[in-house]
Amino acid sequence: MWVYALATIVIAGCSPRTSARAVEAEGSYQPAFAYVYRCEDDIRVVVRVEPESVRLERELDVRTLPQVIAASGTRYSDGVVTFWSKGLSARYETPDEKFERCTGTPAQSPWEVSRLLGYDLRAIGQEPGWLVEVATGRRMHVLADYGEVEFFVDGPVRSDGPEREKVYTGAIQTGEVVLRVRETPCEDVMSGERFPLTATLQLEGRKYSGCARYL
């Protein structure tokens, strides 16, 4: 399964697009980069707290929900989607679904968000910015060209390449998307952060270079 969409997610490895803000949890304030909520049927949503609103991300559906009046807890809604939280417990509603029991976990970085979403490998690159998250054998999330291209691939295949290289391949309508990672130290060209893996993404005839880390 694949789909292209515009995206507004930041690709940089360490800087959130929106500032992290303390949210109330169990009677105290716990600052976090974001919160990953896990609901029934293993539905997972990322929540980033902003002044008077939250930014909610569920795969390609990214929206800002303004805070609205609530008798208890904190409620956010755009009239279509509603997120109602009390501490790290929440209710999440869409026009077609209702999840009564969602449990949140604070994440201190984009890398921890990826891990909490179930991915075991994350790769990033710059100029143009790109991001790949891999749940081995289950799913691959690709975000490229500064967010202009975004899609998911089900069932990526992992194979061994030369010199202990790992190759992750997914089928898309125009061919294949291939992520190669090898155990060579890498330094992010923008942040200077060092990583244990060097990564290369091949997509529609283009080659992107970057760094990676197992989660």
FENGICOR-V522448 format. One record per run of one state. SS is the DSSP state (H for helix, E for strand, - for the rest). FROM is the first residue (numbers start at 1). TO is the last residue. Records with the same first field share a line. If there is no record, write none. Layout:
SS->FROM-TO + FROM-TO
//
This chain:
-->1-22 + 26-27 + 31-33 + 39-39 + 43-43 + 51-52 + 59-60 + 69-73 + 78-81 + 87-88 + 94-97 + 108-109 + 117-120 + 126-129 + 136-138 + 148-148 + 155-156 + 161-165 + 173-174 + 183-185 + 188-193 + 196-196 + 204-205 + 215-215
E->23-25 + 28-30 + 34-38 + 44-50 + 53-58 + 61-68 + 74-77 + 82-86 + 89-93 + 98-107 + 121-125 + 130-135 + 139-144 + 149-154 + 157-160 + 166-172 + 175-182 + 186-187 + 194-195 + 197-203 + 206-214
H->40-42 + 110-116 + 145-147
//
